[in-house]
Amino acid sequence: MKKIHWIVATAIVMAAFFSASAMADDATGTWAIGLKAGYNNVLDDNKFESTGGDIDYVYDETAVFGVFGTYYFNKYCSLAFGLDYSEYSFTEETAGVSLDVGDIRQIPVYFTVRGHWANDSICTPYAGIGMGYYFNEFDQKVSAPSIELKNDFGFHAVGGVETRFTDSFGMDVELKYTDHSSEYEFDYGAITLHESTNLDAFAATLGFKYYFK
């Protein structure tokens, strides 16, 4: 149900933005490409209840890197898209004992519809909403069971400030909340167990980009 709400909200915002794209101005038709880096943190640890006691799934804080592009319909709205990369460890904690289970490599491909607060300065605040598909790869450090983390869709909201130093060069400072969940598959040979996990995350990034038409 939560995914449906995100999809509906994103569709409504996209419809409004594409309608607004008819209002052409000097920014219309501008493209930008860039690179970014920053901090990424999975917000909620997950608890798995078992007969042997509760098991906490703990994810560490990590860096995130990405390549992105932006198309400007006008000075009030744009469409951002890109690909990110982050890698973080997955630890199981139970009864005060920690087990380093493996590393997760996550590569989301995403888009974001953004609204800009146009003004006369070089700094333009913006906010947006979007979705992406998350490729999740699990590199396990334990011999058994065999562990797989499923790929899935995720949704996000962003807020930031775009600073355009020159006609060709600019910078984005952005905060991003991601609503994303996935599923572990634990293969014990004779039996396979499935366990959902919450991978909601907060990221803060700094990106530099080049503008062109």
C-alpha positions in Angstrom: 0.0 0.0 0.0 2.8 2.4 0.8 4.4 1.8 -2.6 1.0 2.7 -4.3 1.0 6.0 -2.4 4.5 6.8 -3.6 3.6 5.9 -7.2 0.4 8.0 -7.2 2.2 11.0 -5.6 5.1 10.8 -8.2 2.6 10.5 -11.1 0.7 13.5 -9.9 3.8 15.6 -9.6 5.1 14.5 -13.0 1.8 15.4 -14.6 1.9 18.9 -13.0 5.5 19.4 -14.1 5.0 18.3 -17.7 2.1 20.7 -17.9 4.3 23.5 -16.5 6.9 22.7 -19.1 4.9 24.6 -21.7 6.0 27.8 -19.9 9.3 28.3 -21.8 12.0 30.7 -20.6 15.8 31.0 -20.8 16.3 27.8 -18.9 14.2 25.7 -21.2 16.1 23.0 -23.0 19.2 23.2 -20.8 20.9 20.0 -19.8 23.4 19.3 -17.1 25.6 16.3 -16.3 27.7 15.8 -13.2 29.3 13.7 -10.5 28.5 13.6 -6.8 29.6 12.0 -3.5 28.4 12.0 0.1 27.2 10.2 3.2 24.6 7.4 3.2 22.9 5.9 6.3 20.3 3.1 6.5 18.0 4.6 9.2 16.4 1.6 10.8 18.0 -1.6 12.1 15.7 -4.6 11.6 14.7 -7.2 14.1 14.1 -10.8 13.2 12.3 -12.9 15.8 13.4 -16.5 16.0 13.0 -19.4 18.5 16.6 -18.9 19.6 16.0 -15.2 20.4 15.7 -11.9 18.6 18.3 -11.2 15.9 19.0 -7.6 15.0 20.1 -6.7 11.4 22.5 -3.8 11.6 23.8 -1.8 8.7 26.8 0.6 8.9 27.1 4.1 7.7 28.9 4.5 4.4 29.8 6.7 1.5 27.7 7.1 -1.7 29.0 8.1 -5.2 27.0 8.8 -8.3 26.7 10.2 -11.8 23.6 12.2 -12.7 22.0 14.3 -15.3 19.3 17.0 -15.3 16.9 18.4 -18.0 15.3 21.8 -17.3 11.8 22.3 -18.6 12.1 25.9 -17.4 13.5 27.8 -14.4 10.7 26.3 -12.2 10.9 22.6 -12.9 13.4 20.0 -14.0 13.8 16.2 -14.3 16.9 14.7 -12.7 18.1 11.1 -13.4 21.2 9.1 -12.4 22.9 6.1 -11.0 24.4 5.8 -7.5 26.8 3.3 -5.8 27.2 2.5 -2.1 28.5 -0.5 -0.2 27.9 -1.2 3.5 28.3 -4.1 5.9 25.5 -6.3 7.3 25.9 -7.6 10.8 23.7 -9.9 12.9 23.5 -9.2 16.6 21.9 -11.6 19.1 22.4 -12.0 22.9 25.3 -9.5 22.8 27.2 -11.4 20.1 27.9 -9.8 16.7 28.4 -11.7 13.4 29.8 -10.0 10.3 27.5 -11.7 7.7 28.6 -9.8 4.6 28.7 -6.7 2.5 25.8 -5.2 0.4 26.5 -3.4 -2.8 23.6 -1.2 -3.9 23.2 0.5 -7.3 19.9 2.4 -7.8 18.9 3.8 -11.2 16.5 6.6 -10.5 14.7 9.7 -11.6 13.4 12.8 -9.7 11.0 15.5 -10.7 12.1 18.7 -9.1 10.5 22.1 -8.4 12.8 25.2 -8.2 12.3 28.4 -6.3 13.5 30.7 -9.0 15.1 34.0 -7.8 17.7 36.6 -8.8 20.6 35.0 -7.0 22.9 32.2 -8.1 21.4 29.9 -5.5 18.1 28.2 -6.2 16.5 26.0 -3.6 14.6 23.0 -4.9 12.5 20.0 -3.7 11.4 16.9 -5.5 10.0 13.4 -5.5 10.9 10.3 -7.5 11.5 6.6 -7.8 14.2 4.1 -8.8 15.1 0.5 -9.2 17.6 -0.9 -6.8 20.1 -3.5 -7.8 21.2 -5.2 -4.6 24.2 -7.6 -4.5 25.2 -9.5 -1.4 28.8 -10.6 -0.8 28.6 -13.0 2.1 31.3 -13.7 4.6 29.8 -16.8 6.2 29.9 -20.3 4.8 26.3 -21.1 5.3 23.5 -20.5 4.5 23.7 -19.2 1.0 22.3 -15.6 1.1 20.7 -13.5 -1.7 19.2 -10.0 -1.5 16.5 -9.3 -4.0 16.3 -6.3 -6.3 13.3 -4.0 -5.9 11.8 -0.6 -6.5 12.3 2.3 -4.1 10.9 5.8 -3.7 12.5 9.0 -2.5 12.1 12.7 -1.6 14.8 15.3 -1.9 15.6 18.9 -1.0 18.6 20.9 -1.8 20.2 24.1 -3.2 21.6 24.4 -6.7 24.3 27.0 -7.1 25.2 28.1 -10.7 28.6 29.8 -10.6 28.8 30.4 -14.4 26.7 29.6 -17.4 28.5 26.3 -17.7 29.4 25.2 -14.1 27.3 24.6 -11.0 26.9 22.7 -7.8 24.1 20.8 -6.0 23.9 20.3 -2.2 21.2 17.7 -1.6 19.5 15.8 1.2 17.6 12.7 0.2 15.3 10.3 2.0 14.7 6.9 0.4 11.9 4.5 1.2 13.2 1.1 0.1 12.6 -2.5 1.3 13.9 -5.8 0.0 13.9 -9.5 0.9 16.7 -11.8 2.0 16.7 -15.4 0.7 18.5 -17.8 3.1 19.2 -21.1 1.4 20.0 -23.9 3.8 19.8 -26.6 1.1 16.9 -28.6 2.5 14.9 -25.5 3.2 14.8 -21.9 2.0 13.7 -19.0 4.2 12.6 -15.5 3.1 12.9 -12.5 5.4 12.0 -8.9 4.5 14.3 -6.1 5.5 13.8 -2.3 5.7 16.5 -0.4 3.9 15.1 3.2 4.3 18.0 5.5 4.1 19.1 9.2 4.5 21.8 10.6 2.2 23.6 14.0 2.1 25.6 14.6 -1.1 27.6 17.3 -2.9 27.6 17.3 -6.7 29.3 19.3 -9.4 27.9 19.6 -12.9 28.3 21.0 -16.3 25.5 22.8 -18.2 24.9 22.8 -21.9 22.1 23.2 -24.5 
